[in-house]
């Protein structure tokens, strides 16, 4: 028996190895916490072939470090402090930053406490193949572990620990390379402390610890000129000052201290909410808060006080005598602030700035003349503090007018404006040495700060995306703007796939095979799928058949994705982070690797596939007798497109079993929909168009048309809704605290006030919003015999008054808020699309556990975990929808541009000199004091027509009167039909084709 030796730690080491502190519990009780750390002398340094360390199998730091830096020709490693990672992550992530990095445990923990998003990026950096990063656990190495001294702040303690680690590393390298007698010893590789903290550098220099600021370090790098542009404006205290660096007067009020903000919100004197910029008027914004039924209005840039769209802000509400109403006017930032000087835009003394301030003040005064009579006033206030910034990397392009003509080819540092893709964002001041090369390029820019004396936020260049209007560049820009994760799936994720790859098949039916455990064999059923054209990720399939007792069996069979995607695996984590598949016009960004999404999980015809089935017994009147859920194996008999299935259903000569199944499903779907509508479900609408591409191989759009909905669309929709409701009831009954559900809250009645007023005044129609049923009845009555599409238009406008549906955890909200307003269902979830929605995968796991098929993973018993995942999924879902709409808008512009060019070419052949353009009929859906908003139903397009000359605006009656020399005064009101000319011009913000509309009837607006 081996001898066991028990070693006791010396008492004098306790001060280093023990951490003692007091903390207050939620109930107010003070407890003492004692934490122990075990120090070692064998924590590896990470340098390859280190002679003084053992077990260096996974070392990543090259023996001689980086030899390419001008200041450190003998080789070096960099050891950044916490603030470098907090402010210069874009630089560190750059593929051009190749220096080997030592990442201290102290720094990692401090980054985690300061910023979880940056901590996630830091962890991703460790896995990057093109980076050499070594994590050194300095808090557990006996020579580098330190204890906080009396009266020492936590920040000073961490800085001292970082300096000690640098000092130890350099000593350690010296010991690993002892001098050899008779040989000349050259300079050794060194570890360099990277810090922008001047005090930390002074202390390091006093201790002979090599250190340098990030700015000076980058200057000495091989590609330093390009990398200097990546430096954050907040990070370095050595950035080159601008011309406007003299003492400046504040343009905005300073923010209140955090303690006052929190106390004010708690007392109800201040209000917290998300800042929403106005897309039509850059001088207005709103902040919805629970205390008021209408959002708080912010008028003027001083009152918006450096708020950026999406920021969580704190607002002070003015006295009611100062409340205003939103301006009914289109105010474009580009028009008001043209010729603004980027270099001088922060200098309050500059005469050009004074001119622009007066111009904005004049616009606000002109708004004020119309406020009293224009609409009902709402709470008005100003931003007094920021709780959380929503800053990120924005897709922009450089404003060429901000680049001095004398510097159009110079590579010296210049201050220019970056114009974000989104009109909701302000211009960003940017200092760059690459300005001439970046003109006409799409670039990525991050905001660093917005000082009280600067009119615009300041940021730094991250990277160039490519030439504007190039399809690949526009596609990447769109994905980045809406934060869609589109990186390729990594090796760890792909390793989670079946080893057989695309050769995987369902094994033969066997009682001993785990795949067949508790699975129904449904391969003989006449199951088919019905999907949009070109669908490859087939989530769902259906069947229906008559039962001997006279009832009908109907089944929905959903791809069993949870069989392949297991909890706590890299693939599951990636799917949770992506949240959803994103569908663009000519591209799909998958949530799961394509081997699953378009192959092994896709319910292809004539192939055996694993499924999760919901099977109902229904009466002839579509009343549910019972429902059962089971894992299954199916073999779909056919995969139809909507139109193909419709033709098959309507063909009297077809009577095969699959066709009869479709007809039976359709008859049930009609009755199910009638029951839903009778219960108060809404039949809403949204503008959906179909874009025709030149060919299957080409992504060139040639035409656009409104999507046509067929009976088979409704057939699939009704059974998916039925499955989702049935599954929701089941999982909520079994897991009442953590069921993954989806709800649609009733919209506040105030959301409909304007639409109700417009309908009453313009059409004499009443819109009852007292309940979803009353609203549905009202919408059915909104008919104009002269305009068949009027009812659909009203439904589109009503949809915009709704709140967005959201996923939630059943135990996090009260039971009476579970309902889905639009569907008039007391409970709902998503079960039917697990290939493209992560929420559905979670629902599958809960449903499998509810039928005792698979034990539920511990994470889905945690309400906190489910709430966190729901927050991510809701956000990803919103961004995916916006990305899809932006993609359609871009391709509609390309299609119209191509159509216009084709018309011009055709007219040129015929010798016709008249300009070629697309003419379409449109509805007026909004009026402004200087323009109208129009909706082209045929193209699903919304546009803005503005008038430069004064027109008579009647806000109360939603109309404006336009003077015309030929036909006298012409009045245009909401819901009027007009003819518009549609052209495509280059948008100043997006730098790509933008649809521009002008009215040609009943008046030509181009001269106005």
N, C-alpha and C positions, 0 to 999 in steps of 0.2 A: 504494500500500500504506500503510495507516494506521501512524502512528508508535506504537511500544510503549514505554511508560516503566516502568521497573522501580524501585519505591520500596522502600528498606530501612527497617525499623523502627529507631528509635533504640535504642541499647543500654540507656539508662536506663529504657525502658519494659518491659524484660524481667521486672522484678520483679513487674509487674502482670499481664503477659500469660502468664507461665509459672508452672506449678504443679509443684513437685517434691516427691516423697515416696518413702518406702521401704515396701515391703510384703514379707511373708513368703509364699512359695508353699506348696502342700500338702506338698511334699517337704522343707520347712524351709529352702529357699534364700532369701536376702534379695536383692531386686533393687531398683534405683532406677527409678522411673517419672517421666517428664517429660511433662506434658500442657500443651498450648499453647491459649490462647484468643485470638481475634481481636476486638479492641475496635473499636467503631464509634461515630460521633456522630450516626447517623441512625436509631437505634432509636425507633420512634414512641411517643408518649405515650398515644395512644388516645382523646384528647379530640376530639370532633367540631369541625371548622373551626378547629383550632389553627393560628395564624398563623406559628408558628416551626418547625413540623414539615412535612415534605413526605410525599406518598404516604399520606394518611389515609383511604383508600377504605373500609376495614373498621372504622373507629373506632366505638366503642359508648358511650363516656362522654358524657353530655349536656353542652353547653357550660357550663351553670351548676350542674351537679351536682344534689344533692337540696336543695330549698329548704324542705322541710316540717319540719326539725328545729328545736326550740326554741333550742338552743345555737348553731346555725350558720345564722342567717336569711339570710346572703348566699350561701349555697350551699356544698356540700362533697362530697367523695368520701371513702370510707373505705378505709384500707389496713391490713388486719388482719395481725398477726404470726402465726407458726406455731401457737402455743398456742391462739389463738382458733379456728382451723380444727380443731385436734385435740379441743377440749373443747366447742365451741359450734356444731357443724355443724348440729344440729337447728334452731337459731335462724337460721343463715345460709340454710338450705334453705327456710325458711318463706316462703310466698307473701306474708306481711305484711312481710317484711324487703325493702324495695324500694330501699335506698340503693345507688348505683353503687359497685362494688368494684374496686379496683386490686389485682391478685394478682401478687406478685413471683415471679420465677423462683426466688429463694432460698427462699421459703416453699414453693413447689410441691415442690422437691427435698427439703426437710426433711420435709414431710408424707409423701412417697413412702418415705423411709427409715424413718419412724416407724410408719406404719400404711398398708398397702396397701388395706384396705377403705375407709378414709377418703380415700385418694388417688383411688380409683375414684369415690367420691361427689363429690369435688372436680372431677374431669374431667366428670362428668355435669352439674355445676353450670354449667360453661362452655357447654354445649350447650342449657341451659334457655332457652326463649323468653321467660320472664317475668323473667329476670335480666339485669342489665347488668354484666358482668364482663370486665375487660381484663387480659390477661397481659402484664406488662412485664418484658422480659428485662434486668434490672438488671445481671446479671453480664457482659453484653456491651456495655453502654453505657459509654463511656470516663469519663463524669463520675460514674457510680454504682458502677463496679467497684472492689472493695477487695481487699486482701491481708491474710491473717491475720498479726497481729503476734506478736512473740516473747512466749511465756508467756500468750497469749490462747487461751481455750478455743474450740472450734468454735461453741458456742452463743453466746458473747459476740461472736465474729466475725460471725455471722449477724445478731444483734441490731443491731450497729453498721451492717451493710450495709442493714438495713431502715430505720434512722433516717436514713441518708444518702440513701436513695431518697425518703423523705418530704420531706427538706430540698430535694433537687433538684427535685421536682415543684412545690413551692411557689415556688421561685425561677423555674422554667420558666414557670409561670402568670403571674408578675409580668412577665417579659420579653415574654410573648405579649400583654399588655395594658398597653403603655406609656402614661404620662399624656399627655393631649392639651392643648396650651396653650389656656387660656380655658375649659376644661371642668372641672367639679368631679369629682374621682375618688372613687368609693365603695369600700367594702370588696370585695375580690376573693374568688372562690370559693377554698376551701382544701382541702388533703388532710390528713385527720386519721388519725393512727396509733391503731389500736385494739389495746390490749394490757392484759393482766391481770398482767403482770410488773411489780411495784412498782419494782424496780431499773431496769428499762428505761424506765419512765415518768420516774423521777428524772433519768436521763441525758438523756432527750429534752427535758424541761423546762429543764435546764441549757443545752441547745443551742438553745433557743427553737423546738423542733419541736413543733407542736400534737399533743397526745395526750389520750386519755381511756380510762377502763376501760370494759369492755363493759357493766357494770351501769349506770353513769352515762349511757352513750350510749343505752341502751335506754329508760331513764327519760325521756329527752327526746324520744323518738319519738312520732309521732302516736297510735299504738296501743300505747304502751309498757306499759300495765297488763296486756294479754293476753300480750305478748311476754316480759315478765319471768318468766312461768312456764316459758318454754322454756330459761332459763339453766341450764346444768349446775352442779351443786353443787360440782364440782371446779374450775370455771373461775375464778370470781370470788373475790377476797379481800375483797369488800365486801358479801357477802350478809348479810342480817339474821340475827343469831344467834338460836338457839332458847332456850327457857327452860333447857334442859339444857346451857348453854354453859360452865358452871363446870368446873374441872378434874375429870376423871372417872377412875375406876379402870377398867383394861382388863378387859373381859369375856372376851376371847379372847387367846390367846398371839400375840405378834408373829411375823411370818414370818421365817424365816432368810434371810440375804443370798443373792442369786442365785448367787454363786461357791460357797458352801457347798452349796447345793441341787444344783448341777451336779456337783460333786465327789462328793457323797454318792450320787447316782444312779449315777455312773460306777463307784464303788467297791462298789456293791451294798448299801450300808448304808441307803439311802433308795430309795423306789420311785415311779415316775412313771406316771400313768394318768389316765383321764377319771373325774370324779366323777359318780356316778349317784345321784340322790335316790330314796328309797323312796316309791312312790305311796300306800302304805297307812299308813306310819308316818313322820311328818316328823322324828322324832328318830333316824332311821337313814339311812345311806347306804353305798354300796360303791364301791370303786375296783378294777377288774380290772387286774392286772399280770402280766407274763410269769413272774415268779419263783414264783408260787403257782397251783395248779390251781383254787382258789376265790378269789373276789375278797376284797380286804381290807375288813373290816367297820368302819364308823365309828359309834360309839354315843354319842349326845348331841351337842348343838350345839357344845359346847366342842371336841370331837374333830373335828367337821366343820369347825370353824374358818373360817367365812365362805365355805366352798365353795358355789358355785351350780351347779345341774345343767348338765353339759356342760363345766365348767372343766377344764383340764389342771392337775392338782395333784401335789404331791410329798408322800408319806406316810411316816411313820415307823411301823414295826411294833413293837408291844409284845412283851414277853417272853411266851413260850407259856403261862405260868401265868395270864396276863390275857386269853387269847383267849376269845371268847364265840360264841354262836350267834345268828342273827337272831331277834328276838322274834316270836312267832306272835300278834300282836295288832294290831288296827286302832287307830291313835292319830291323831286328827284335830286339826290345828293350830287350826282354828276353835273347837273345843270346849275345848281346853286353855287357849287364850290369849284367850278371849272377854273383852271389856271392857278389853283392854290399851290404854293411853293412848299415842297416836302421839307426842304432844309430849314425854312423859317416858320413852319407851322406850329412850332412850340413857343415862339417868341411873341409875348403879348404886346411888346412895344412896336412890332412891325406894322407899318401902315397897311400892307396888303392884308394882314390878319384882321386889322380893324375894319377894313372894307367888307370882308366876308362876315364878320360878326354883325355888322350893320345890315348886311343882306339877309342874314337869318332872322334878325330882329324884325325887319320889315315884313318877312313872310309870316312870322308869328302874329304880328299886328294885323295883317290882312286876314288871318284866320280868325282873330278875335272879333272882327266885325260881323262874322257869320255864326259865331258860336251860339248866341242867345236864341236865335230863331231856328237853328239847324236841327237840333235834337235834344233829347233829355240830358241834363247834366249828369255827370258821374263823379265819384270821389277823385280828387286830384291831389297830387303830392310830389315828393322828390325823394331820390335815393340818398340815404344817409350812411349806408354801410354795405359791405359785401360779406356774405357768409361763406359762399363757395364760388370760385370762378369756374366757368365751363370752357376755359381756353383749351385749345388743342391745335393740331397742325391743320391749317386751312389751305385749300386749293386756291391759288391766286394767279394773277399775271401782273407784270409791271405796267404801270401807267406810263406810256412813252412820253406824254407831255410833261411828266415830272423830272425827266432826265434832261439836264441842261444840254443845249445843242453843242456847246463847246466841249462837252465831255462824252459825246456820242461814241467815241472810240477809245476813250481813256480807261485804263484799268486801275485808276486810283479809287480810293474809297468815296462813294457817293451816297447821298441820302435820297431815296426815291419812295414813291407810293406803290404799295402792293394792293391791288383791287381784288377782294375776295369774290369767289364764284357766287356766293349767296348775297343778295341785296339786303339781307337783314343785318349784315356786319359792316362795321366802319372800315375806312381805309386803314392800312397799317404802314407806319413809317419803318423803313428798312434801310440799313447801311450795308452796302455790298460793293465788292470790287469787280463783280461780274456783270454789272447792269447792262452794258451794250450787248453782251452775248445772250442775255436772258429776255430781251425784248422779243415778243411774239412766241415766247415759251410759256407753257403752264408750269408753275412752280409750287412747292410746298413751303408754307411760311408758318412759324409759330409765334404767338404773341408772348412777350416776356413781361411787359409792365405797361402801366398807363398812369403816368404821374399827373398830379393836379395841375401842373403848369403846361401840360402838353395837350393840344387839341385832339391828337390821335394816339392810339396805342403804338408802342414800339415793339418790333419783333426781329426775328432773324431768319435768314434763308436756311432751309433744310436740304432740299434737293430739287433738281429740275426733272419734270415728268416727260417732256417732249414737246414737239411743236403743236401749237393750238390748232384745232380743227382736224388733226390727225385722229382717225377712229380709235386706234389703240390708246393714244394719249387721253382722249376724251373718256374712254371707258375706264381707264385707271383713275382719272380725275374724279369721275362719278363715284367709284367705289371708295376712294379715299375721303371724299367730301361727306359721304354718308356712313363712314366708319365701318364699311363692310370688310370683314376679314377674308382675304383672298389669297393668302400665302399657300403654297403647295403643302400637301399633307406630309409631315415628317416621317422618318423611318420608324420611330416608336409607335406612331399611329398606324402605319401600314403593317407593322408586325402583329397588330391585333386582328388582322383579317385571316380568314381560313387559309391554312397552308396550301390547300389544293388550288387556290386562286379561282379562275373562272371554270375550272374543271370540277368544282364542288357540285354535288348533286344530293338530293334527298336520299338517304339510305333506304334499302328495302324495309318494308314493314316488319318489325320484329318486337316481341315483348321485352326483349333484353336491351334493345338499343335505346339510350337515353333520349334521342331525338324524338322518338315515337311515344315517350312516356306521357300518358293522359292526353293524347292527341286524337282528334277525330279524323277518320279517313273519308274525305269528301271528294276524292278524285273523280268519282262517277257522276257528280252533279253537273248540271248544265250551267256552269259559271262563266261569266264574261265580264270584260271591263269596258267602260265607256269614258273616253278622255279627250282633251283638246288635241288638235292636230300636232303631230310630231312629238307626242309625250313619250319619254323613255323611262322615267321613274314612276311606274304604275303602282300607286299605293293601294288601290281599292278595286274590288271586283264584286259582282252581285249575282244572285240567283233568286228565282221564285218558282214554286210548283204547287199544285193543288194536293191537299191531303185527303185521305180516305173519308174523314169526318166532315168534309165540305169546306173546311177552312183552308187557309193558304199559308204555306211556309215561305218566308222571305229571309234571305241571308245577306249580310254585308261581311266581306272577307278582306281583312286588312293585312298588309305585309307584316310579318313577324320580325320586325327589326330588332326587338329586344333580345332575340335569340342570338344575334351576332354582336350587339353592342352591350357589353356588360358594365355594371357600375365600377367606379374606381379604376378605370383603365385609361390610358392616354387617349384612345379614340372617344371614349365617353366624355372626358374633360374637354376635348376639342369641340365635340358636338354641342356641349353645354355652352361653351364660349361663343360659338357661331350662332346658336339659337335657331336658325332657320336657313333654308336654301333661298338664295336671292335670284329672282328671275329678271333678266334684262332682255331686250328685244332679240339680240343675237348671241346671248351668252347666259349660262347658268352657273352661279357660284354655289357649289354643293356644300351641304352641311356634313355629309358623309362621303368617304371615298367612292368613286364611281363604280368600283367593283360591287359594292353593296347597292348603291342607289339605282343604278341602271342595269344591274345584272342579277345578283344573287337574291336580292330582296324584291326586285321588280316583278310583279305578277304577270309575266309574259305568257302568251298563249302557248298551249301544247307543251308546257314545261311544268314539272312538279315543283311547287313552292310551299314554304312554310307560311302559315297565316294565323291570324287571331280572328276568330269568327264570332259575330253576334247574329243569332238566329231567332226569329220571332215566329210565333203562331198568331195569325191575324184572321179576323172575320172578313167576309166579303166587303164590309163597310170600313175596313182598315182599323178596326178596334183591336187593341193588343190583348191577346189571351194570356200569353206568357213569353218570356224571353230567356235565353240561355247563352252563356259565353263559354267558349272553349278554344284552346289552341287546336290547330288543324293542319292537314296537308291537302292542298287543292291542285287541280290541273285545269287552268282556264281554257275554255273551248275556243275563245275568240277575243281579240282586242279591237274595239271599234273606236272611230272618231265620232264626235257628236252627230255630225251630219250623216255619216254612214249608218249609224244606229237608227237615226230618224227615218232614213229611206227604207231601211230594212223593216222597221215597224209598220210603215205606211204601205208597204208592198203587199197587196192582197194575195199574190201568188206564192208568197213565202209562208210556210207553215211548219218549218222545222222546229225542234225543241228549243233551240236558243232564241229564235225569233218569238216563239210563244212566251218564253220567260221574260223577254223584254216587254212585250205587250202587257203581261200580267203585272210586272213591276210598274209600268206606266199608269195602269188603272189604279193601283194602290197609291202611287205618288200623287195623283190628282186628288184623291180623297184625303190623304194626309195633309196636303197643302190647304185644302178647304177647311180642315179642322183647325190648322194653325191660324189662318186668317180670321176665322170665326172667334178664336180665342184672343184676338187683338194683335197678332203679329203684323209687322210693317213690311210692305212691299216697296223697299227703297230702291234708289238707282244711283249709279255712278257712271261717269263718262268712260266708256271702254271702246277702244278702237283696235282694228286689226291692221297691221302693217305688212304690206306685200313686198317681199324681197325679190330681187332679180332672178335668183335661182337658189336651190338648196345649198350650193357651195358658196354663193356670194352673200355678203351682208349689205349690199347696196339696196336701199329701199326705193321702190318705184311708185307706190300708191298707198293711200290710207282710206279706210272705210270704217263705218260704225259696225261693231260686232253685232251679229244677229243671234239672239237666244232662241233655242229650239226646245221642244217638249222634252227631249232627252237631257238637256241641261237641267231642267227642273226635276226630272226623274232621279238623276244622281244626287242632286242637292237635297231632295227630301229624305232619301235614305241615309245620307251622311248625317243630316240633322237628327234623324231618328236614332241612329247609332250613338251619336254624341250625347244625346239626352239620356238614353238608357244606361250608358256606361257611367255617366256622371252620377246618376242615382245610386248605382251599385258601389262605386268607390267611396262616395260620401257616407253611405250607410256603414261601410266596414272601417273606413279611416276618417272619422269625423273631424279630426284635428289637422290632418296633413294632406287631404285630398287635393289634387291639382285640378282646379276648376277655372272656368272662364265666365266673366260677367260683363254685362252692358248696363251701366247705371242709367236711370231716367235722366234726361237732360234737364237742366234748370229751365223753368218756363221763360226766364228772361232771354234765353238764347233764341227764342222764336219770336220775340216781340217785333223785331224789324220786319221779318217775313210776313207775320200776321198783318202788320200795318200796310205793307206793300200790296198784299193780296186784296185787302179790303178796299184800299183807295184806288188801285188800278183796275181791279177786276170785280169788285163787289163780292169777293169770296171770303168766307169765314174759315179760319183754321183753328180747330179745337184741339188743344194740347193737354187736356186734363188727364188723359191716359193714353196708352199706346193704341188701344182700340178706337178711341175717339179720334186720334190723329189719323189712323188708318182710314176711317170712314171719311174724314175731311179731305184727305188726299185723293180718295176715289172720286170726290165731287169737284175737284179742281180741273175742270175741263173747259177748253175753248174750242168750239166747233170749227173755227176758222184755222186752228193750228193743232194738228193731230199730235205734235210732239210737246205741246205745252204741259201736259200732265207729267211727262217724264222730266221736263225741266224743273217743275216745282218739286218733284221727288228728289232730284239732285240737290236743289237748294235746301230742302229739308234735311237731307243727309248731312250737310255741312253744319247744321245746327246741333247735331248729336255729339255726345261724348264718345270717345274711342273705347272699344271693348278692351278688356285686359284680363290677363291670367292672375290668379290669386290662390293663396293657401286657405283652405276652408276654415281653419282654426284662427285665422288672423282677422276676420271681419264678422260682423253679426249675421245671423242666419237670414234676416229679412233683406239683406243686400246681395244675396246670391243671384238674384234673377237676371235674365237677359231681356232687356227692354225691347230690343228690335225683334226678337223671336217670340216674345210673350211666353217664355219658358221660365219656370221657377228655378231651374238648375240646368247647367250646361258645362260641357268641357270639349276638348279636342282629342279625338281618338283615331281619326281616320287618315292621317297623313304623317306617319312616323318617319318616312324617308326624308321629308323636308321640314319637319317641325320637331324640336327637341321636347316640347311640352307633351306631345303625343307619346314619345318614348317613355316618359315618366308615368303617364296614364296607363300605358301597357303594363309597366312593372306593377303598378298598384292593382290593376285588374287581375293580373296573373296571381298576385298574392291573395286577392279576395276570393278566388276560386280554388285556392290551395294548390296551385300548380308550381309556383316558385316562391320561396320565402322573400319577404320584402327587405331590401337592403336597409341598413341602419340609418342611412342619410335621409331616407324618405319617411322615417319616424320622427325626424327633427323638424319642428316648425320653423326654426331659425334658418336652417339650410334651405328648406323649400321656399321661404320668403325671399331669400337672397337670389336663388335661381330664377324665381318669377320676375324679379326686378330686371335681371339681365335679359331674359327672354322678351319681356315687354318692350324694352328699349331696342333690341335687335329687330323685333318685328316692325316697329315704327320706322326704323331706318331703312329696312328692306323695302317697305312700301314706298317710301319717298324715293329710294334709288330706282325702283321700277318705274315710277311715274316720270322721273327725270330722264330715264332712258327712252321712254316712249316719246317724250317731248323732243328730245334730240333727234330721234329718227323721223318723227313727223316733220321737223324742220328740214331734214335732208330730203325726205320724199317730196315735200312741196317745192324745195329748191330745184330738184330734178325735174319735177313736173313743169315748173315755170320755164326752165331752160329748154325742155322739149317743145313747149308751146312756142317759144321764141324762134326755135329752129324751124318749126313747121311753118310759122308765119313768114319767116325769112325766105323760105322756098317759094311761097306764094306771092312774095313781093309786098307783103303787108308791113307797114312801118309802125303800126300801133304797138305800144308796149305790151308784153305778154305777162299776165298775172292770173292768179286763181281767184275767181269770184264765187262767193258762197253766201247763203242766207244765214243770218244770225239773230239771236235774241239779245236785247239789252237786259242785263241782269243787275247793273248797279250804275248809279249816277254820282258824279263828282262835280265840284264847282268848275272844274276845267277839263272834264272828259267823261267818258262812259266806259263801263266794262261790258264786253259782249261775249256771248257763248255761241260758237259754231257747232251746232248739234251733229252735223254730218261727220265732222272731224274730231269731235270730242275736245275741241280746243277753246281755251279762254284767252281773251286778248284785251288790251287796253287801247282806247283811242283817245288821245288828248288833243285839246284845242289851245293854240297859242294865244289867240285873241280872246277878249272878254266875251262871255256868254251870260245870259240870264239864268241863274240857278234857283230852282224852287225845291228846296230840301224837303219841305213838308209833303209835297206831291211827287217826289222822286222823279223830277223832270228838269230839263234845261231847254232853253229856247235859243236857237242859233240863228243869227242874222244871215240872210242870203240875198245877194243882189238880184238873182234871177227869179226866185220864187217867194220873196218876202221872208218873214220869220218862220222858222220850222221848229216845232217842239218835238223833242225826243224824250220818251219816258221808259221806265222799267217795264219789261215784257213786250215792248214794241219790237216788231220785226224790222230789220234793216239789212241792206246788202253791203257786204264788206269786200274790199280787195285785200288779198293776203299775199304778202311778199316776205322774203327772207333776207334779213340784213345781219351784219356782224354785231353781236352784242358786246358792249363795252366791258361788262363784268365777266361774262363767261368766255369771251373771245371765240365764240362759235356762232353758227347761224341761229338767229332768233326770229321767230315769226312776228312780223309787224303788220298790224291791221289798220285800214283806213275805211271810213264809211263812204260809199259812193251813191247810196240812195237811202233816205229821201233827200240827202244833201251830200255834196262832195266835201269831205273834211280836210282834204289835203291843202287847200288854200287857207284854212282856218288855224 
